[in-house]
Amino acid sequence: MSTPRNTDIACHMCGDNSRWFKHNVPYFGTIKTFCTDCVIHLHANSLCPICFSVHENPDNLITSKIVVSFLRCYSSSHVSCIGSHPNAPYLCVMCLNQNSPLLVLGDSNGGKVVDKKAASIFLAACKISANSIKNAAIAAKVEM
């Protein structure tokens, strides 16, 4: 019996099994597998939706003057990423393009290429997944 490949496992949220990258994330008390896009959408408040930098301490963002928070998705973007005069009300990139995949790999000589944006998105999902697992482990240890 062969071990299933990561691409054989469907995303718990969108059901897609064609995406290359999957992440294990605690979800309502169990560990579920999500594609990169769904990890980002589920944790939109943990990162800047423009540069995909993960906020190390989201609790400190409330008092920060370097971010703009969005009411629709609760994400927070760096003022420097938005620019000096954003149109109000401002919608983040993820809200504007809800049906478009975030992680898009380029093509090169019959293969797939990970550009800087794709790498930033993938790295953000990896950091979110790792932080979620770490926090779940801490919570489980406290409950013992």
A tleap script that builds the chain and sets N, CA, C and O, in Angstrom:
source leaprc.protein.ff14SB
mol = sequence {
  NMET SER THR PRO ARG ASN THR ASP ILE ALA
  CYS HIE MET CYS GLY ASP ASN SER ARG TRP
  PHE LYS HIE ASN VAL PRO TYR PHE GLY THR
  ILE LYS THR PHE CYS THR ASP CYS VAL ILE
  HIE LEU HIE ALA ASN SER LEU CYS PRO ILE
  CYS PHE SER VAL HIE GLU ASN PRO ASP ASN
  LEU ILE THR SER LYS ILE VAL VAL SER PHE
  LEU ARG CYS TYR SER SER SER HIE VAL SER
  CYS ILE GLY SER HIE PRO ASN ALA PRO TYR
  LEU CYS VAL MET CYS LEU ASN GLN ASN SER
  PRO LEU LEU VAL LEU GLY ASP SER ASN GLY
  GLY LYS VAL VAL ASP LYS LYS ALA ALA SER
  ILE PHE LEU ALA ALA CYS LYS ILE SER ALA
  ASN SER ILE LYS ASN ALA ALA ILE ALA ALA
  LYS VAL GLU CMET
}
set mol.1.N position { 0.839 -1.175 0.000 }
set mol.1.CA position { 0.000 0.000 0.000 }
set mol.1.C position { 0.887 1.243 0.000 }
set mol.1.O position { 1.787 1.377 0.829 }
set mol.2.N position { 0.628 2.117 -0.910 }
set mol.2.CA position { 1.462 3.315 -1.003 }
set mol.2.C position { 0.884 4.430 -0.139 }
set mol.2.O position { -0.321 4.501 0.100 }
set mol.3.N position { 1.774 5.288 0.317 }
set mol.3.CA position { 1.373 6.444 1.105 }
set mol.3.C position { 0.805 7.497 0.168 }
set mol.3.O position { 1.395 7.764 -0.879 }
set mol.4.N position { -0.345 8.111 0.520 }
set mol.4.CA position { -0.902 9.131 -0.371 }
set mol.4.C position { 0.017 10.339 -0.473 }
set mol.4.O position { 0.609 10.776 0.514 }
set mol.5.N position { 0.124 10.863 -1.676 }
set mol.5.CA position { 0.906 12.078 -1.869 }
set mol.5.C position { 0.114 13.262 -1.363 }
set mol.5.O position { -1.107 13.197 -1.222 }
set mol.6.N position { 0.818 14.339 -1.093 }
set mol.6.CA position { 0.175 15.549 -0.589 }
set mol.6.C position { -0.888 16.057 -1.556 }
set mol.6.O position { -1.874 16.650 -1.117 }
set mol.7.N position { -0.717 15.844 -2.852 }
set mol.7.CA position { -1.691 16.326 -3.830 }
set mol.7.C position { -2.936 15.457 -3.853 }
set mol.7.O position { -3.943 15.858 -4.437 }
set mol.8.N position { -2.904 14.262 -3.228 }
set mol.8.CA position { -4.068 13.388 -3.186 }
set mol.8.C position { -5.027 13.767 -2.061 }
set mol.8.O position { -6.151 13.267 -2.013 }
set mol.9.N position { -4.603 14.632 -1.171 }
set mol.9.CA position { -5.406 15.016 -0.019 }
set mol.9.C position { -6.160 16.297 -0.359 }
set mol.9.O position { -5.557 17.307 -0.722 }
set mol.10.N position { -7.479 16.244 -0.239 }
set mol.10.CA position { -8.293 17.417 -0.556 }
set mol.10.C position { -8.242 18.429 0.583 }
set mol.10.O position { -8.151 18.066 1.756 }
set mol.11.N position { -8.302 19.672 0.220 }
set mol.11.CA position { -8.367 20.759 1.199 }
set mol.11.C position { -9.686 20.651 1.958 }
set mol.11.O position { -10.741 20.460 1.352 }
set mol.12.N position { -9.628 20.770 3.262 }
set mol.12.CA position { -10.825 20.658 4.104 }
set mol.12.C position { -11.841 21.761 3.801 }
set mol.12.O position { -13.045 21.550 3.951 }
set mol.13.N position { -11.371 22.920 3.382 }
set mol.13.CA position { -12.273 24.057 3.172 }
set mol.13.C position { -12.842 24.109 1.749 }
set mol.13.O position { -14.058 24.175 1.571 }
set mol.14.N position { -11.975 24.079 0.745 }
set mol.14.CA position { -12.448 24.244 -0.637 }
set mol.14.C position { -12.608 22.917 -1.377 }
set mol.14.O position { -13.236 22.867 -2.434 }
set mol.15.N position { -12.043 21.844 -0.825 }
set mol.15.CA position { -12.172 20.526 -1.444 }
set mol.15.C position { -11.225 20.270 -2.595 }
set mol.15.O position { -11.233 19.180 -3.167 }
set mol.16.N position { -10.421 21.234 -2.945 }
set mol.16.CA position { -9.499 21.086 -4.072 }
set mol.16.C position { -8.348 20.154 -3.696 }
set mol.16.O position { -7.740 20.307 -2.637 }
set mol.17.N position { -8.056 19.201 -4.558 }
set mol.17.CA position { -6.899 18.328 -4.309 }
set mol.17.C position { -5.832 18.491 -5.376 }
set mol.17.O position { -4.886 17.706 -5.441 }
set mol.18.N position { -5.985 19.515 -6.217 }
set mol.18.CA position { -5.000 19.726 -7.275 }
set mol.18.C position { -3.896 20.695 -6.865 }
set mol.18.O position { -2.879 20.800 -7.550 }
set mol.19.N position { -4.083 21.391 -5.773 }
set mol.19.CA position { -3.073 22.347 -5.339 }
set mol.19.C position { -1.861 21.606 -4.805 }
set mol.19.O position { -1.997 20.554 -4.180 }
set mol.20.N position { -0.698 22.141 -5.044 }
set mol.20.CA position { 0.541 21.466 -4.671 }
set mol.20.C position { 0.838 21.510 -3.191 }
set mol.20.O position { 1.296 20.524 -2.614 }
set mol.21.N position { 0.584 22.633 -2.581 }
set mol.21.CA position { 1.023 22.826 -1.202 }
set mol.21.C position { -0.148 22.698 -0.240 }
set mol.21.O position { -1.180 23.349 -0.406 }
set mol.22.N position { 0.025 21.851 0.765 }
set mol.22.CA position { -0.996 21.658 1.793 }
set mol.22.C position { -0.372 21.923 3.161 }
set mol.22.O position { 0.832 21.752 3.351 }
set mol.23.N position { -1.206 22.341 4.103 }
set mol.23.CA position { -0.746 22.680 5.448 }
set mol.23.C position { -1.691 22.044 6.458 }
set mol.23.O position { -2.906 22.047 6.262 }
set mol.24.N position { -1.141 21.502 7.528 }
set mol.24.CA position { -1.952 20.972 8.617 }
set mol.24.C position { -2.142 22.073 9.644 }
set mol.24.O position { -1.177 22.647 10.150 }
set mol.25.N position { -3.413 22.361 9.945 }
set mol.25.CA position { -3.754 23.473 10.824 }
set mol.25.C position { -4.843 23.017 11.798 }
set mol.25.O position { -5.795 22.350 11.393 }
set mol.26.N position { -4.709 23.376 13.088 }
set mol.26.CA position { -5.794 23.078 14.027 }
set mol.26.C position { -7.068 23.810 13.597 }
set mol.26.O position { -7.035 24.990 13.250 }
set mol.27.N position { -8.179 23.090 13.628 }
set mol.27.CA position { -9.450 23.655 13.191 }
set mol.27.C position { -10.558 23.061 14.056 }
set mol.27.O position { -10.914 21.893 13.901 }
set mol.28.N position { -11.092 23.858 14.952 }
set mol.28.CA position { -12.141 23.429 15.874 }
set mol.28.C position { -11.787 22.133 16.597 }
set mol.28.O position { -12.578 21.191 16.637 }
set mol.29.N position { -10.597 22.103 17.161 }
set mol.29.CA position { -10.189 20.995 18.012 }
set mol.29.C position { -9.552 19.808 17.326 }
set mol.29.O position { -9.117 18.875 18.001 }
set mol.30.N position { -9.481 19.811 16.005 }
set mol.30.CA position { -8.814 18.729 15.280 }
set mol.30.C position { -7.829 19.327 14.286 }
set mol.30.O position { -7.884 20.519 13.982 }
set mol.31.N position { -6.942 18.500 13.791 }
set mol.31.CA position { -5.982 18.950 12.779 }
set mol.31.C position { -6.574 18.647 11.403 }
set mol.31.O position { -6.903 17.500 11.100 }
set mol.32.N position { -6.704 19.665 10.587 }
set mol.32.CA position { -7.241 19.522 9.228 }
set mol.32.C position { -6.186 19.961 8.223 }
set mol.32.O position { -5.262 20.702 8.559 }
set mol.33.N position { -6.334 19.499 6.999 }
set mol.33.CA position { -5.422 19.846 5.917 }
set mol.33.C position { -6.073 20.906 5.034 }
set mol.33.O position { -7.207 20.747 4.581 }
set mol.34.N position { -5.336 21.991 4.799 }
set mol.34.CA position { -5.828 23.090 3.980 }
set mol.34.C position { -4.813 23.427 2.899 }
set mol.34.O position { -3.610 23.247 3.089 }
set mol.35.N position { -5.303 23.919 1.759 }
set mol.35.CA position { -4.402 24.439 0.737 }
set mol.35.C position { -3.881 25.800 1.210 }
set mol.35.O position { -4.417 26.386 2.151 }
set mol.36.N position { -2.857 26.282 0.565 }
set mol.36.CA position { -2.237 27.554 0.947 }
set mol.36.C position { -3.246 28.703 0.917 }
set mol.36.O position { -3.287 29.508 1.846 }
set mol.37.N position { -4.054 28.787 -0.133 }
set mol.37.CA position { -5.035 29.871 -0.244 }
set mol.37.C position { -6.004 29.878 0.931 }
set mol.37.O position { -6.305 30.937 1.483 }
set mol.38.N position { -6.494 28.698 1.317 }
set mol.38.CA position { -7.471 28.628 2.407 }
set mol.38.C position { -6.845 28.963 3.757 }
set mol.38.O position { -7.506 29.556 4.610 }
set mol.39.N position { -5.577 28.594 3.966 }
set mol.39.CA position { -4.891 28.992 5.203 }
set mol.39.C position { -4.848 30.514 5.282 }
set mol.39.O position { -5.134 31.096 6.329 }
set mol.40.N position { -4.493 31.148 4.183 }
set mol.40.CA position { -4.408 32.614 4.152 }
set mol.40.C position { -5.784 33.234 4.406 }
set mol.40.O position { -5.899 34.174 5.192 }
set mol.41.N position { -6.819 32.721 3.755 }
set mol.41.CA position { -8.160 33.285 3.934 }
set mol.41.C position { -8.696 33.057 5.346 }
set mol.41.O position { -9.364 33.931 5.899 }
set mol.42.N position { -8.413 31.899 5.932 }
set mol.42.CA position { -8.873 31.614 7.296 }
set mol.42.C position { -8.178 32.478 8.345 }
set mol.42.O position { -8.734 32.739 9.411 }
set mol.43.N position { -6.965 32.918 8.038 }
set mol.43.CA position { -6.174 33.694 8.992 }
set mol.43.C position { -5.823 35.068 8.432 }
set mol.43.O position { -4.707 35.554 8.616 }
set mol.44.N position { -6.776 35.689 7.752 }
set mol.44.CA position { -6.531 36.986 7.104 }
set mol.44.C position { -6.084 38.055 8.092 }
set mol.44.O position { -5.358 38.976 7.720 }
set mol.45.N position { -6.508 37.941 9.342 }
set mol.45.CA position { -6.125 38.951 10.332 }
set mol.45.C position { -4.711 38.751 10.858 }
set mol.45.O position { -4.242 39.538 11.681 }
set mol.46.N position { -4.027 37.712 10.397 }
set mol.46.CA position { -2.670 37.423 10.869 }
set mol.46.C position { -1.582 37.958 9.953 }
set mol.46.O position { -0.396 37.792 10.241 }
set mol.47.N position { -1.969 38.603 8.844 }
set mol.47.CA position { -0.959 39.032 7.879 }
set mol.47.C position { -1.400 40.259 7.112 }
set mol.47.O position { -2.577 40.619 7.091 }
set mol.48.N position { -0.431 40.886 6.488 }
set mol.48.CA position { -0.706 41.995 5.582 }
set mol.48.C position { -1.114 41.378 4.245 }
set mol.48.O position { -0.334 40.618 3.672 }
set mol.49.N position { -2.311 41.678 3.728 }
set mol.49.CA position { -2.769 41.050 2.491 }
set mol.49.C position { -2.098 41.582 1.222 }
set mol.49.O position { -2.418 41.141 0.119 }
set mol.50.N position { -1.180 42.514 1.376 }
set mol.50.CA position { -0.482 43.055 0.207 }
set mol.50.C position { 0.916 42.466 0.085 }
set mol.50.O position { 1.294 41.975 -0.979 }
set mol.51.N position { 1.691 42.513 1.174 }
set mol.51.CA position { 3.057 41.969 1.123 }
set mol.51.C position { 3.133 40.559 1.716 }
set mol.51.O position { 4.163 39.894 1.600 }
set mol.52.N position { 2.048 40.101 2.353 }
set mol.52.CA position { 1.941 38.769 2.960 }
set mol.52.C position { 2.956 38.543 4.075 }
set mol.52.O position { 3.406 37.419 4.300 }
set mol.53.N position { 3.307 39.609 4.763 }
set mol.53.CA position { 4.151 39.514 5.946 }
set mol.53.C position { 3.256 39.136 7.124 }
set mol.53.O position { 2.227 39.771 7.354 }
set mol.54.N position { 3.646 38.103 7.867 }
set mol.54.CA position { 2.851 37.652 9.006 }
set mol.54.C position { 3.099 38.585 10.183 }
set mol.54.O position { 4.245 38.879 10.521 }
set mol.55.N position { 2.019 39.046 10.804 }
set mol.55.CA position { 2.122 39.896 11.987 }
set mol.55.C position { 2.538 39.018 13.156 }
set mol.55.O position { 1.809 38.102 13.538 }
set mol.56.N position { 3.699 39.291 13.720 }
set mol.56.CA position { 4.224 38.457 14.802 }
set mol.56.C position { 3.369 38.533 16.057 }
set mol.56.O position { 3.197 37.527 16.746 }
set mol.57.N position { 2.832 39.705 16.366 }
set mol.57.CA position { 1.990 39.854 17.546 }
set mol.57.C position { 0.749 40.657 17.171 }
set mol.57.O position { 0.735 41.877 17.332 }
set mol.58.N position { -0.306 39.982 16.668 }
set mol.58.CA position { -1.502 40.695 16.213 }
set mol.58.C position { -2.168 41.537 17.296 }
set mol.58.O position { -2.852 42.509 16.976 }
set mol.59.N position { -1.985 41.186 18.580 }
set mol.59.CA position { -2.604 41.960 19.657 }
set mol.59.C position { -2.062 43.383 19.723 }
set mol.59.O position { -2.776 44.291 20.150 }
set mol.60.N position { -0.815 43.595 19.309 }
set mol.60.CA position { -0.212 44.930 19.333 }
set mol.60.C position { -0.636 45.797 18.153 }
set mol.60.O position { -0.346 46.993 18.139 }
set mol.61.N position { -1.315 45.223 17.167 }
set mol.61.CA position { -1.703 45.984 15.980 }
set mol.61.C position { -2.775 47.021 16.281 }
set mol.61.O position { -2.869 48.036 15.592 }
set mol.62.N position { -3.578 46.771 17.302 }
set mol.62.CA position { -4.679 47.673 17.621 }
set mol.62.C position { -4.166 49.078 17.922 }
set mol.62.O position { -4.787 50.065 17.528 }
set mol.63.N position { -3.056 49.165 18.605 }
set mol.63.CA position { -2.506 50.470 18.980 }
set mol.63.C position { -1.454 50.971 17.995 }
set mol.63.O position { -0.926 52.071 18.155 }
set mol.64.N position { -1.153 50.180 16.994 }
set mol.64.CA position { -0.104 50.549 16.052 }
set mol.64.C position { -0.606 51.589 15.055 }
set mol.64.O position { -1.766 51.564 14.644 }
set mol.65.N position { 0.278 52.496 14.677 }
set mol.65.CA position { -0.069 53.509 13.681 }
set mol.65.C position { 0.516 53.165 12.314 }
set mol.65.O position { 0.436 53.962 11.379 }
set mol.66.N position { 1.101 51.983 12.206 }
set mol.66.CA position { 1.718 51.624 10.931 }
set mol.66.C position { 0.851 50.680 10.113 }
set mol.66.O position { 1.269 50.222 9.049 }
set mol.67.N position { -0.352 50.384 10.596 }
set mol.67.CA position { -1.232 49.489 9.857 }
set mol.67.C position { -2.609 50.109 9.681 }
set mol.67.O position { -3.029 50.968 10.457 }
set mol.68.N position { -3.302 49.652 8.641 }
set mol.68.CA position { -4.688 50.020 8.394 }
set mol.68.C position { -5.488 48.735 8.489 }
set mol.68.O position { -5.150 47.747 7.839 }
set mol.69.N position { -6.542 48.734 9.288 }
set mol.69.CA position { -7.377 47.543 9.437 }
set mol.69.C position { -8.588 47.651 8.529 }
set mol.69.O position { -9.115 48.739 8.298 }
set mol.70.N position { -9.020 46.511 8.019 }
set mol.70.CA position { -10.168 46.449 7.121 }
set mol.70.C position { -11.339 45.823 7.854 }
set mol.70.O position { -11.176 44.807 8.530 }
set mol.71.N position { -12.512 46.415 7.730 }
set mol.71.CA position { -13.680 45.934 8.453 }
set mol.71.C position { -14.263 44.665 7.849 }
set mol.71.O position { -14.868 43.867 8.565 }
set mol.72.N position { -14.097 44.465 6.571 }
set mol.72.CA position { -14.725 43.319 5.913 }
set mol.72.C position { -14.050 42.001 6.275 }
set mol.72.O position { -14.731 41.012 6.548 }
set mol.73.N position { -12.724 41.979 6.279 }
set mol.73.CA position { -12.010 40.718 6.513 }
set mol.73.C position { -11.156 40.745 7.776 }
set mol.73.O position { -10.571 39.727 8.145 }
set mol.74.N position { -11.077 41.879 8.433 }
set mol.74.CA position { -10.299 42.051 9.668 }
set mol.74.C position { -8.798 41.909 9.470 }
set mol.74.O position { -8.066 41.734 10.444 }
set mol.75.N position { -8.327 41.979 8.239 }
set mol.75.CA position { -6.880 41.954 8.027 }
set mol.75.C position { -6.321 43.347 8.291 }
set mol.75.O position { -7.056 44.334 8.320 }
set mol.76.N position { -5.018 43.404 8.480 }
set mol.76.CA position { -4.336 44.674 8.736 }
set mol.76.C position { -3.176 44.804 7.774 }
set mol.76.O position { -2.340 43.906 7.670 }
set mol.77.N position { -3.126 45.915 7.076 }
set mol.77.CA position { -2.081 46.141 6.091 }
set mol.77.C position { -1.171 47.275 6.541 }
set mol.77.O position { -1.610 48.213 7.206 }
set mol.78.N position { 0.090 47.177 6.173 }
set mol.78.CA position { 1.032 48.255 6.457 }
set mol.78.C position { 0.641 49.485 5.644 }
set mol.78.O position { 0.267 49.370 4.476 }
set mol.79.N position { 0.725 50.634 6.249 }
set mol.79.CA position { 0.433 51.879 5.543 }
set mol.79.C position { 1.352 52.006 4.334 }
set mol.79.O position { 0.930 52.473 3.276 }
set mol.80.N position { 2.601 51.594 4.488 }
set mol.80.CA position { 3.557 51.681 3.378 }
set mol.80.C position { 3.167 50.777 2.213 }
set mol.80.O position { 3.525 51.065 1.071 }
set mol.81.N position { 2.444 49.696 2.474 }
set mol.81.CA position { 2.000 48.806 1.391 }
set mol.81.C position { 0.814 49.394 0.634 }
set mol.81.O position { 0.676 49.179 -0.570 }
set mol.82.N position { -0.038 50.131 1.331 }
set mol.82.CA position { -1.233 50.710 0.714 }
set mol.82.C position { -0.891 51.946 -0.091 }
set mol.82.O position { -1.444 52.156 -1.171 }
set mol.83.N position { -0.005 52.752 0.411 }
set mol.83.CA position { 0.319 54.017 -0.236 }
set mol.83.C position { -0.198 55.161 0.610 }
set mol.83.O position { -0.833 54.940 1.641 }
set mol.84.N position { 0.066 56.362 0.189 }
set mol.84.CA position { -0.254 57.526 1.021 }
set mol.84.C position { -1.718 57.953 0.968 }
set mol.84.O position { -2.202 58.566 1.919 }
set mol.85.N position { -2.435 57.649 -0.110 }
set mol.85.CA position { -3.822 58.098 -0.229 }
set mol.85.C position { -4.730 56.962 -0.698 }
set mol.85.O position { -5.146 56.943 -1.857 }
set mol.86.N position { -5.039 56.021 0.187 }
set mol.86.CA position { -5.930 54.946 -0.247 }
set mol.86.C position { -7.354 55.463 -0.430 }
set mol.86.O position { -7.792 56.374 0.273 }
set mol.87.N position { -8.067 54.871 -1.380 }
set mol.87.CA position { -9.464 55.228 -1.569 }
set mol.87.C position { -10.272 54.671 -0.403 }
set mol.87.O position { -10.044 53.543 0.033 }
set mol.88.N position { -11.202 55.453 0.095 }
set mol.88.CA position { -12.042 54.986 1.200 }
set mol.88.C position { -13.419 54.642 0.647 }
set mol.88.O position { -13.893 55.367 -0.228 }
set mol.89.N position { -14.081 53.607 1.087 }
set mol.89.CA position { -13.544 52.582 1.980 }
set mol.89.C position { -12.600 51.660 1.212 }
set mol.89.O position { -12.858 51.291 0.066 }
set mol.90.N position { -11.527 51.306 1.858 }
set mol.90.CA position { -10.496 50.497 1.219 }
set mol.90.C position { -10.803 49.014 1.395 }
set mol.90.O position { -11.068 48.557 2.507 }
set mol.91.N position { -10.766 48.267 0.298 }
set mol.91.CA position { -10.920 46.812 0.350 }
set mol.91.C position { -9.562 46.195 0.081 }
set mol.91.O position { -8.838 46.628 -0.815 }
set mol.92.N position { -9.225 45.190 0.853 }
set mol.92.CA position { -7.930 44.545 0.648 }
set mol.92.C position { -7.959 43.711 -0.631 }
set mol.92.O position { -9.022 43.446 -1.191 }
set mol.93.N position { -6.797 43.311 -1.073 }
set mol.93.CA position { -6.635 42.549 -2.309 }
set mol.93.C position { -7.409 41.238 -2.253 }
set mol.93.O position { -8.007 40.828 -3.248 }
set mol.94.N position { -7.403 40.583 -1.102 }
set mol.94.CA position { -8.087 39.294 -0.982 }
set mol.94.C position { -9.599 39.453 -1.095 }
set mol.94.O position { -10.264 38.589 -1.667 }
set mol.95.N position { -10.154 40.537 -0.561 }
set mol.95.CA position { -11.595 40.773 -0.657 }
set mol.95.C position { -12.006 41.153 -2.082 }
set mol.95.O position { -13.085 40.779 -2.542 }
set mol.96.N position { -11.153 41.888 -2.767 }
set mol.96.CA position { -11.450 42.284 -4.144 }
set mol.96.C position { -11.430 41.099 -5.098 }
set mol.96.O position { -12.192 41.065 -6.065 }
set mol.97.N position { -10.566 40.130 -4.832 }
set mol.97.CA position { -10.385 38.981 -5.726 }
set mol.97.C position { -10.704 37.670 -5.013 }
set mol.97.O position { -9.885 36.750 -5.017 }
set mol.98.N position { -11.883 37.576 -4.402 }
set mol.98.CA position { -12.230 36.413 -3.595 }
set mol.98.C position { -12.217 35.101 -4.369 }
set mol.98.O position { -11.863 34.064 -3.809 }
set mol.99.N position { -12.590 35.124 -5.626 }
set mol.99.CA position { -12.678 33.887 -6.403 }
set mol.99.C position { -11.401 33.555 -7.164 }
set mol.99.O position { -11.339 32.540 -7.858 }
set mol.100.N position { -10.400 34.389 -7.042 }
set mol.100.CA position { -9.128 34.141 -7.725 }
set mol.100.C position { -8.144 33.508 -6.752 }
set mol.100.O position { -8.055 33.929 -5.599 }
set mol.101.N position { -7.402 32.495 -7.206 }
set mol.101.CA position { -6.401 31.894 -6.313 }
set mol.101.C position { -5.292 32.890 -5.999 }
set mol.101.O position { -4.886 33.676 -6.855 }
set mol.102.N position { -4.812 32.848 -4.770 }
set mol.102.CA position { -3.701 33.713 -4.369 }
set mol.102.C position { -2.377 33.158 -4.868 }
set mol.102.O position { -1.557 33.878 -5.436 }
set mol.103.N position { -2.186 31.875 -4.646 }
set mol.103.CA position { -0.921 31.227 -4.996 }
set mol.103.C position { -0.990 30.731 -6.435 }
set mol.103.O position { -1.620 29.714 -6.725 }
set mol.104.N position { -0.340 31.457 -7.322 }
set mol.104.CA position { -0.305 31.099 -8.739 }
set mol.104.C position { 1.149 30.889 -9.126 }
set mol.104.O position { 1.980 31.787 -8.981 }
set mol.105.N position { 1.446 29.695 -9.618 }
set mol.105.CA position { 2.811 29.385 -10.034 }
set mol.105.C position { 2.969 29.686 -11.514 }
set mol.105.O position { 2.086 29.375 -12.314 }
set mol.106.N position { 4.077 30.283 -11.874 }
set mol.106.CA position { 4.355 30.589 -13.269 }
set mol.106.C position { 4.844 29.357 -14.018 }
set mol.106.O position { 5.215 28.358 -13.402 }
set mol.107.N position { 4.845 29.426 -15.332 }
set mol.107.CA position { 5.328 28.329 -16.172 }
set mol.107.C position { 6.669 28.698 -16.777 }
set mol.107.O position { 6.893 29.839 -17.181 }
set mol.108.N position { 7.564 27.708 -16.836 }
set mol.108.CA position { 8.863 27.914 -17.458 }
set mol.108.C position { 9.402 26.582 -17.957 }
set mol.108.O position { 9.631 25.665 -17.168 }
set mol.109.N position { 9.601 26.479 -19.240 }
set mol.109.CA position { 10.151 25.264 -19.849 }
set mol.109.C position { 9.403 24.007 -19.415 }
set mol.109.O position { 10.022 22.990 -19.103 }
set mol.110.N position { 8.074 24.076 -19.395 }
set mol.110.CA position { 7.265 22.920 -19.046 }
set mol.110.C position { 7.169 22.642 -17.558 }
set mol.110.O position { 6.529 21.669 -17.159 }
set mol.111.N position { 7.781 23.463 -16.732 }
set mol.111.CA position { 7.726 23.281 -15.282 }
set mol.111.C position { 7.069 24.468 -14.610 }
set mol.111.O position { 6.720 25.452 -15.262 }
set mol.112.N position { 6.908 24.368 -13.325 }
set mol.112.CA position { 6.310 25.451 -12.548 }
set mol.112.C position { 7.397 26.269 -11.868 }
set mol.112.O position { 8.410 25.729 -11.423 }
set mol.113.N position { 7.177 27.572 -11.795 }
set mol.113.CA position { 8.146 28.489 -11.210 }
set mol.113.C position { 7.498 29.210 -10.032 }
set mol.113.O position { 6.369 29.691 -10.126 }
set mol.114.N position { 8.223 29.273 -8.936 }
set mol.114.CA position { 7.758 30.006 -7.761 }
set mol.114.C position { 8.431 31.374 -7.785 }
set mol.114.O position { 9.638 31.485 -7.571 }
set mol.115.N position { 7.635 32.420 -8.049 }
set mol.115.CA position { 8.194 33.772 -8.048 }
set mol.115.C position { 8.170 34.339 -6.625 }
set mol.115.O position { 7.772 33.651 -5.685 }
set mol.116.N position { 8.594 35.582 -6.477 }
set mol.116.CA position { 8.704 36.191 -5.145 }
set mol.116.C position { 7.347 36.282 -4.451 }
set mol.116.O position { 7.251 36.006 -3.256 }
set mol.117.N position { 6.298 36.663 -5.178 }
set mol.117.CA position { 4.969 36.769 -4.574 }
set mol.117.C position { 4.477 35.400 -4.114 }
set mol.117.O position { 3.973 35.267 -2.998 }
set mol.118.N position { 4.618 34.390 -4.956 }
set mol.118.CA position { 4.183 33.041 -4.582 }
set mol.118.C position { 4.963 32.538 -3.376 }
set mol.118.O position { 4.395 31.902 -2.489 }
set mol.119.N position { 6.260 32.819 -3.340 }
set mol.119.CA position { 7.084 32.407 -2.198 }
set mol.119.C position { 6.632 33.112 -0.921 }
set mol.119.O position { 6.604 32.496 0.144 }
set mol.120.N position { 6.278 34.392 -1.014 }
set mol.120.CA position { 5.800 35.146 0.153 }
set mol.120.C position { 4.484 34.583 0.674 }
set mol.120.O position { 4.288 34.470 1.884 }
set mol.121.N position { 3.586 34.230 -0.237 }
set mol.121.CA position { 2.293 33.658 0.149 }
set mol.121.C position { 2.495 32.299 0.809 }
set mol.121.O position { 1.913 32.019 1.858 }
set mol.122.N position { 3.322 31.455 0.192 }
set mol.122.CA position { 3.588 30.127 0.741 }
set mol.122.C position { 4.258 30.228 2.109 }
set mol.122.O position { 3.880 29.510 3.035 }
set mol.123.N position { 5.242 31.106 2.246 }
set mol.123.CA position { 5.930 31.285 3.522 }
set mol.123.C position { 4.963 31.777 4.603 }
set mol.123.O position { 5.030 31.324 5.746 }
set mol.124.N position { 4.070 32.696 4.252 }
set mol.124.CA position { 3.079 33.186 5.218 }
set mol.124.C position { 2.187 32.045 5.694 }
set mol.124.O position { 1.921 31.926 6.890 }
set mol.125.N position { 1.722 31.205 4.768 }
set mol.125.CA position { 0.873 30.069 5.150 }
set mol.125.C position { 1.639 29.088 6.032 }
set mol.125.O position { 1.076 28.536 6.977 }
set mol.126.N position { 2.915 28.868 5.734 }
set mol.126.CA position { 3.746 27.978 6.561 }
set mol.126.C position { 3.907 28.539 7.972 }
set mol.126.O position { 3.798 27.800 8.951 }
set mol.127.N position { 4.166 29.844 8.077 }
set mol.127.CA position { 4.322 30.473 9.396 }
set mol.127.C position { 3.020 30.402 10.189 }
set mol.127.O position { 3.030 30.108 11.384 }
set mol.128.N position { 1.906 30.671 9.522 }
set mol.128.CA position { 0.602 30.612 10.188 }
set mol.128.C position { 0.322 29.195 10.671 }
set mol.128.O position { -0.128 28.998 11.799 }
set mol.129.N position { 0.587 28.213 9.820 }
set mol.129.CA position { 0.383 26.811 10.193 }
set mol.129.C position { 1.248 26.431 11.389 }
set mol.129.O position { 0.762 25.816 12.338 }
set mol.130.N position { 2.522 26.795 11.347 }
set mol.130.CA position { 3.442 26.470 12.448 }
set mol.130.C position { 3.012 27.155 13.741 }
set mol.130.O position { 3.025 26.532 14.803 }
set mol.131.N position { 2.630 28.432 13.664 }
set mol.131.CA position { 2.170 29.151 14.856 }
set mol.131.C position { 0.886 28.541 15.412 }
set mol.131.O position { 0.715 28.451 16.627 }
set mol.132.N position { -0.015 28.123 14.527 }
set mol.132.CA position { -1.270 27.514 14.966 }
set mol.132.C position { -1.028 26.194 15.682 }
set mol.132.O position { -1.637 25.919 16.715 }
set mol.133.N position { -0.134 25.377 15.127 }
set mol.133.CA position { 0.202 24.096 15.757 }
set mol.133.C position { 0.859 24.343 17.114 }
set mol.133.O position { 0.539 23.672 18.095 }
set mol.134.N position { 1.776 25.307 17.164 }
set mol.134.CA position { 2.460 25.634 18.423 }
set mol.134.C position { 1.454 26.092 19.479 }
set mol.134.O position { 1.514 25.651 20.626 }
set mol.135.N position { 0.536 26.972 19.097 }
set mol.135.CA position { -0.468 27.465 20.038 }
set mol.135.C position { -1.412 26.357 20.496 }
set mol.135.O position { -1.825 26.337 21.655 }
set mol.136.N position { -1.756 25.434 19.597 }
set mol.136.CA position { -2.609 24.301 19.975 }
set mol.136.C position { -1.887 23.394 20.961 }
set mol.136.O position { -2.498 22.884 21.900 }
set mol.137.N position { -0.591 23.191 20.751 }
set mol.137.CA position { 0.196 22.360 21.668 }
set mol.137.C position { 0.281 23.009 23.047 }
set mol.137.O position { 0.180 22.325 24.065 }
set mol.138.N position { 0.466 24.318 23.080 }
set mol.138.CA position { 0.514 25.040 24.359 }
set mol.138.C position { -0.831 24.934 25.073 }
set mol.138.O position { -0.882 24.694 26.280 }
set mol.139.N position { -1.917 25.113 24.327 }
set mol.139.CA position { -3.255 25.023 24.919 }
set mol.139.C position { -3.528 23.617 25.448 }
set mol.139.O position { -4.113 23.457 26.519 }
set mol.140.N position { -3.105 22.600 24.700 }
set mol.140.CA position { -3.309 21.217 25.138 }
set mol.140.C position { -2.511 20.926 26.397 }
set mol.140.O position { -2.982 20.217 27.285 }
set mol.141.N position { -1.315 21.465 26.474 }
set mol.141.CA position { -0.468 21.254 27.649 }
set mol.141.C position { -1.078 21.918 28.879 }
set mol.141.O position { -1.015 21.365 29.977 }
set mol.142.N position { -1.668 23.097 28.705 }
set mol.142.CA position { -2.297 23.816 29.810 }
set mol.142.C position { -3.514 23.044 30.327 }
set mol.142.O position { -3.773 23.021 31.530 }
set mol.143.N position { -4.257 22.412 29.413 }
set mol.143.CA position { -5.455 21.668 29.795 }
set mol.143.C position { -5.136 20.402 30.573 }
set mol.143.O position { -6.000 19.879 31.278 }
set mol.144.N position { -3.907 19.898 30.457 }
set mol.144.CA position { -3.550 18.640 31.116 }
set mol.144.C position { -3.445 18.777 32.583 }
set mol.144.O position { -3.151 17.802 33.274 }
savepdb mol mol.pdb
quit
